[in-house]
Amino acid sequence: MKKLSIIIVLISISTSFAQKKRELVSQATVCGQFHKKYCKLDKEKGEKWEYNSQSRSGLFSQGMNSKIRCVIYKGMDYRMTLCAETALGDKLNFKIYDAKTNELLFDNASAENTQVFEFQSATTRPIIIEVFVPEGATESDNSGLKAKDAACLGLLIEHKKTDIQGFSKY
């Protein structure tokens, strides 16, 4: 009888842990690959942009900001695309800082709130990308979402080798 009660306790504990693990995994994967599905731009003929594994998606609400650190490499072109579900609005802000000097390298607020930014890297360096979702989302009348609802936001980072410019070496 004692063995049976120990087995029952162990089964209930392991079931409880498995359920909690499933809950954590499902919370983490709510927006898992949002950036891959919704931040893609139509490629023009001949473009060779490649997916960068530093891309991220997350669950955001209005008034929230978040930072990620990534590395950009010399001799590479980068394209960063920000996209979100309707509940977050259409005025998403992002800034790019040099991680060592904290120098502001780009602020989309000074570039007509563009959600796509392309640049060339002259040096290899770590950067910090800060994303801010302002209060007062643009709501669609038929979306059924409230301004404070959490929604998915994606940051797609793509890269390609910088094209050689000027005369070629001989």
Secondary structure as the mmCIF struct_conf table of DSSP 4:
data_model
#
loop_
_struct_conf.conf_type_id
_struct_conf.id
_struct_conf.beg_label_comp_id
_struct_conf.beg_label_asym_id
_struct_conf.beg_label_seq_id
_struct_conf.end_label_comp_id
_struct_conf.end_label_asym_id
_struct_conf.end_label_seq_id
HELX_RH_AL_P HELX_RH_AL_P1 LYS A 2 ALA A 28
TURN_TY1_P TURN_TY1_P1 THR A 29 THR A 29
BEND BEND1 VAL A 30 CYS A 31
TURN_TY1_P TURN_TY1_P2 GLY A 32 GLN A 33
HELX_RH_AL_P HELX_RH_AL_P2 PHE A 34 TYR A 38
BEND BEND2 CYS A 39 CYS A 39
HELX_LH_PP_P HELX_LH_PP_P1 LYS A 40 GLU A 44
TURN_TY1_P TURN_TY1_P3 LYS A 45 GLY A 46
STRN STRN1 GLU A 50 TYR A 51
TURN_TY1_P TURN_TY1_P4 SER A 53 GLN A 54
STRN STRN2 ARG A 56 PHE A 60
TURN_TY1_P TURN_TY1_P5 GLN A 62 GLY A 63
STRN STRN3 ASN A 65 ILE A 72
TURN_TY1_P TURN_TY1_P6 LYS A 74 GLY A 75
STRN STRN4 MET A 76 ALA A 84
HELX_RH_3T_P HELX_RH_3T_P1 THR A 86 LEU A 88
BEND BEND3 ASP A 90 ASP A 90
STRN STRN5 ASN A 93 ASP A 98
TURN_TY1_P TURN_TY1_P7 ALA A 99 THR A 101
STRN STRN6 LEU A 104 ASP A 107
HELX_RH_3T_P HELX_RH_3T_P2 ASN A 108 SER A 110
TURN_TY1_P TURN_TY1_P8 ALA A 111 ASN A 113
BEND BEND4 GLN A 115 GLN A 115
STRN STRN7 VAL A 116 GLN A 120
BEND BEND5 ALA A 122 THR A 123
STRN STRN8 ARG A 125 PHE A 132
BEND BEND6 GLU A 135 GLY A 136
TURN_TY1_P TURN_TY1_P9 ASP A 141 SER A 143
TURN_TY1_P TURN_TY1_P10 ALA A 147 LYS A 148
STRN STRN9 ALA A 151 LYS A 161
HELX_LH_PP_P HELX_LH_PP_P2 THR A 162 ILE A 164
BEND BEND7 GLY A 166 PHE A 167
HELX_LH_PP_P HELX_LH_PP_P3 SER A 168 LYS A 169
#
